[in-house]
Amino acid sequence: MTPRPLITLGLSLLLGSLSTLFAPGCSGEDGQTPNCPPLSLYAIGAAGERNSETVAAERAEAVDAGCMTDLGDASTTVP
C-alpha cells in the first residue's frame, strides 16, 4: 500500500474528529435542554413527594412543552 491513501485516511479521520468539536450540543450551559422547563429532584422513596402539587405542576408544564410523556399515556408498540 502506498503512503498516499494512508495520509488521506489519516487526514479524513483528523478532520472528522475535529469537526465534532464545532457541532452544537442540545444542552444549555447548565446541562439542561434550553427549551424545556426545569424539573425539581425528589426522593422516589419518600411517600407522597412525587405526587406533590409542585411536582405535578412542573410535570404538566413539561408535558405541555412536549418534553415528556404524561403519566399513563406511554405505551409499547406490539407488532
PyMOL CGO cylinders between C-alpha atoms (Angstrom):
from pymol import cmd
from pymol.cgo import CYLINDER

trace = [
    CYLINDER, 0.00, 0.00, 0.00, 1.35, 3.39, -0.91, 0.3, 1, 1, 1, 1, 1, 1,
    CYLINDER, 1.35, 3.39, -0.91, 1.58, 6.08, 1.77, 0.3, 1, 1, 1, 1, 1, 1,
    CYLINDER, 1.58, 6.08, 1.77, -0.81, 8.42, -0.08, 0.3, 1, 1, 1, 1, 1, 1,
    CYLINDER, -0.81, 8.42, -0.08, -4.03, 6.54, 0.87, 0.3, 1, 1, 1, 1, 1, 1,
    CYLINDER, -4.03, 6.54, 0.87, -2.83, 6.31, 4.48, 0.3, 1, 1, 1, 1, 1, 1,
    CYLINDER, -2.83, 6.31, 4.48, -2.22, 10.05, 4.60, 0.3, 1, 1, 1, 1, 1, 1,
    CYLINDER, -2.22, 10.05, 4.60, -5.65, 10.71, 3.09, 0.3, 1, 1, 1, 1, 1, 1,
    CYLINDER, -5.65, 10.71, 3.09, -7.27, 8.37, 5.61, 0.3, 1, 1, 1, 1, 1, 1,
    CYLINDER, -7.27, 8.37, 5.61, -5.42, 9.99, 8.48, 0.3, 1, 1, 1, 1, 1, 1,
    CYLINDER, -5.42, 9.99, 8.48, -6.39, 13.50, 7.41, 0.3, 1, 1, 1, 1, 1, 1,
    CYLINDER, -6.39, 13.50, 7.41, -10.01, 12.44, 6.95, 0.3, 1, 1, 1, 1, 1, 1,
    CYLINDER, -10.01, 12.44, 6.95, -10.14, 10.95, 10.43, 0.3, 1, 1, 1, 1, 1, 1,
    CYLINDER, -10.14, 10.95, 10.43, -8.47, 14.01, 11.92, 0.3, 1, 1, 1, 1, 1, 1,
    CYLINDER, -8.47, 14.01, 11.92, -10.83, 16.44, 10.19, 0.3, 1, 1, 1, 1, 1, 1,
    CYLINDER, -10.83, 16.44, 10.19, -13.84, 14.30, 11.12, 0.3, 1, 1, 1, 1, 1, 1,
    CYLINDER, -13.84, 14.30, 11.12, -12.89, 14.22, 14.79, 0.3, 1, 1, 1, 1, 1, 1,
    CYLINDER, -12.89, 14.22, 14.79, -12.13, 17.96, 14.84, 0.3, 1, 1, 1, 1, 1, 1,
    CYLINDER, -12.13, 17.96, 14.84, -15.46, 18.79, 13.24, 0.3, 1, 1, 1, 1, 1, 1,
    CYLINDER, -15.46, 18.79, 13.24, -17.29, 17.24, 16.20, 0.3, 1, 1, 1, 1, 1, 1,
    CYLINDER, -17.29, 17.24, 16.20, -15.84, 19.96, 18.41, 0.3, 1, 1, 1, 1, 1, 1,
    CYLINDER, -15.84, 19.96, 18.41, -17.80, 22.57, 16.49, 0.3, 1, 1, 1, 1, 1, 1,
    CYLINDER, -17.80, 22.57, 16.49, -21.12, 20.71, 16.35, 0.3, 1, 1, 1, 1, 1, 1,
    CYLINDER, -21.12, 20.71, 16.35, -23.75, 22.36, 18.53, 0.3, 1, 1, 1, 1, 1, 1,
    CYLINDER, -23.75, 22.36, 18.53, -24.94, 20.42, 21.54, 0.3, 1, 1, 1, 1, 1, 1,
    CYLINDER, -24.94, 20.42, 21.54, -28.51, 20.11, 22.67, 0.3, 1, 1, 1, 1, 1, 1,
    CYLINDER, -28.51, 20.11, 22.67, -27.78, 21.14, 26.24, 0.3, 1, 1, 1, 1, 1, 1,
    CYLINDER, -27.78, 21.14, 26.24, -27.53, 24.59, 27.69, 0.3, 1, 1, 1, 1, 1, 1,
    CYLINDER, -27.53, 24.59, 27.69, -24.68, 25.83, 29.83, 0.3, 1, 1, 1, 1, 1, 1,
    CYLINDER, -24.68, 25.83, 29.83, -26.11, 24.24, 32.98, 0.3, 1, 1, 1, 1, 1, 1,
    CYLINDER, -26.11, 24.24, 32.98, -26.66, 20.83, 31.33, 0.3, 1, 1, 1, 1, 1, 1,
    CYLINDER, -26.66, 20.83, 31.33, -30.39, 21.25, 30.76, 0.3, 1, 1, 1, 1, 1, 1,
    CYLINDER, -30.39, 21.25, 30.76, -32.07, 21.47, 27.40, 0.3, 1, 1, 1, 1, 1, 1,
    CYLINDER, -32.07, 21.47, 27.40, -32.83, 25.19, 26.98, 0.3, 1, 1, 1, 1, 1, 1,
    CYLINDER, -32.83, 25.19, 26.98, -36.40, 24.90, 25.68, 0.3, 1, 1, 1, 1, 1, 1,
    CYLINDER, -36.40, 24.90, 25.68, -37.68, 22.51, 28.36, 0.3, 1, 1, 1, 1, 1, 1,
    CYLINDER, -37.68, 22.51, 28.36, -38.81, 23.72, 31.77, 0.3, 1, 1, 1, 1, 1, 1,
    CYLINDER, -38.81, 23.72, 31.77, -36.71, 22.65, 34.77, 0.3, 1, 1, 1, 1, 1, 1,
    CYLINDER, -36.71, 22.65, 34.77, -37.93, 19.74, 36.89, 0.3, 1, 1, 1, 1, 1, 1,
    CYLINDER, -37.93, 19.74, 36.89, -37.12, 19.53, 40.57, 0.3, 1, 1, 1, 1, 1, 1,
    CYLINDER, -37.12, 19.53, 40.57, -35.50, 16.45, 42.04, 0.3, 1, 1, 1, 1, 1, 1,
    CYLINDER, -35.50, 16.45, 42.04, -37.31, 14.46, 44.68, 0.3, 1, 1, 1, 1, 1, 1,
    CYLINDER, -37.31, 14.46, 44.68, -36.67, 11.29, 46.65, 0.3, 1, 1, 1, 1, 1, 1,
    CYLINDER, -36.67, 11.29, 46.65, -38.62, 8.49, 44.99, 0.3, 1, 1, 1, 1, 1, 1,
    CYLINDER, -38.62, 8.49, 44.99, -38.77, 6.60, 48.28, 0.3, 1, 1, 1, 1, 1, 1,
    CYLINDER, -38.77, 6.60, 48.28, -40.45, 9.45, 50.17, 0.3, 1, 1, 1, 1, 1, 1,
    CYLINDER, -40.45, 9.45, 50.17, -44.14, 8.77, 50.42, 0.3, 1, 1, 1, 1, 1, 1,
    CYLINDER, -44.14, 8.77, 50.42, -46.24, 11.30, 48.57, 0.3, 1, 1, 1, 1, 1, 1,
    CYLINDER, -46.24, 11.30, 48.57, -43.37, 13.51, 47.43, 0.3, 1, 1, 1, 1, 1, 1,
    CYLINDER, -43.37, 13.51, 47.43, -43.72, 12.55, 43.78, 0.3, 1, 1, 1, 1, 1, 1,
    CYLINDER, -43.72, 12.55, 43.78, -47.43, 13.45, 43.95, 0.3, 1, 1, 1, 1, 1, 1,
    CYLINDER, -47.43, 13.45, 43.95, -46.93, 16.90, 45.47, 0.3, 1, 1, 1, 1, 1, 1,
    CYLINDER, -46.93, 16.90, 45.47, -48.57, 19.90, 43.83, 0.3, 1, 1, 1, 1, 1, 1,
    CYLINDER, -48.57, 19.90, 43.83, -45.19, 21.38, 42.86, 0.3, 1, 1, 1, 1, 1, 1,
    CYLINDER, -45.19, 21.38, 42.86, -44.03, 18.23, 41.09, 0.3, 1, 1, 1, 1, 1, 1,
    CYLINDER, -44.03, 18.23, 41.09, -47.42, 17.81, 39.38, 0.3, 1, 1, 1, 1, 1, 1,
    CYLINDER, -47.42, 17.81, 39.38, -47.33, 21.41, 38.12, 0.3, 1, 1, 1, 1, 1, 1,
    CYLINDER, -47.33, 21.41, 38.12, -43.76, 21.01, 36.82, 0.3, 1, 1, 1, 1, 1, 1,
    CYLINDER, -43.76, 21.01, 36.82, -44.69, 17.74, 35.13, 0.3, 1, 1, 1, 1, 1, 1,
    CYLINDER, -44.69, 17.74, 35.13, -47.75, 19.32, 33.47, 0.3, 1, 1, 1, 1, 1, 1,
    CYLINDER, -47.75, 19.32, 33.47, -45.61, 22.21, 32.20, 0.3, 1, 1, 1, 1, 1, 1,
    CYLINDER, -45.61, 22.21, 32.20, -43.06, 19.75, 30.74, 0.3, 1, 1, 1, 1, 1, 1,
    CYLINDER, -43.06, 19.75, 30.74, -45.84, 17.73, 29.06, 0.3, 1, 1, 1, 1, 1, 1,
    CYLINDER, -45.84, 17.73, 29.06, -47.31, 20.91, 27.56, 0.3, 1, 1, 1, 1, 1, 1,
    CYLINDER, -47.31, 20.91, 27.56, -43.86, 21.87, 26.23, 0.3, 1, 1, 1, 1, 1, 1,
    CYLINDER, -43.86, 21.87, 26.23, -43.51, 18.43, 24.58, 0.3, 1, 1, 1, 1, 1, 1,
    CYLINDER, -43.51, 18.43, 24.58, -40.54, 17.45, 26.71, 0.3, 1, 1, 1, 1, 1, 1,
    CYLINDER, -40.54, 17.45, 26.71, -42.04, 14.38, 28.36, 0.3, 1, 1, 1, 1, 1, 1,
    CYLINDER, -42.04, 14.38, 28.36, -44.97, 11.99, 28.15, 0.3, 1, 1, 1, 1, 1, 1,
    CYLINDER, -44.97, 11.99, 28.15, -47.74, 12.35, 30.69, 0.3, 1, 1, 1, 1, 1, 1,
    CYLINDER, -47.74, 12.35, 30.69, -48.09, 9.59, 33.27, 0.3, 1, 1, 1, 1, 1, 1,
    CYLINDER, -48.09, 9.59, 33.27, -50.32, 6.83, 31.98, 0.3, 1, 1, 1, 1, 1, 1,
    CYLINDER, -50.32, 6.83, 31.98, -50.06, 7.87, 28.33, 0.3, 1, 1, 1, 1, 1, 1,
    CYLINDER, -50.06, 7.87, 28.33, -46.97, 5.82, 27.45, 0.3, 1, 1, 1, 1, 1, 1,
    CYLINDER, -46.97, 5.82, 27.45, -47.49, 2.55, 25.62, 0.3, 1, 1, 1, 1, 1, 1,
    CYLINDER, -47.49, 2.55, 25.62, -45.44, -0.07, 23.86, 0.3, 1, 1, 1, 1, 1, 1,
    CYLINDER, -45.44, -0.07, 23.86, -45.94, -0.99, 20.25, 0.3, 1, 1, 1, 1, 1, 1,
    CYLINDER, -45.94, -0.99, 20.25, -46.76, -4.63, 19.78, 0.3, 1, 1, 1, 1, 1, 1,
    CYLINDER, -46.76, -4.63, 19.78, -46.03, -5.97, 16.28, 0.3, 1, 1, 1, 1, 1, 1,
]
cmd.load_cgo(trace, "trace")
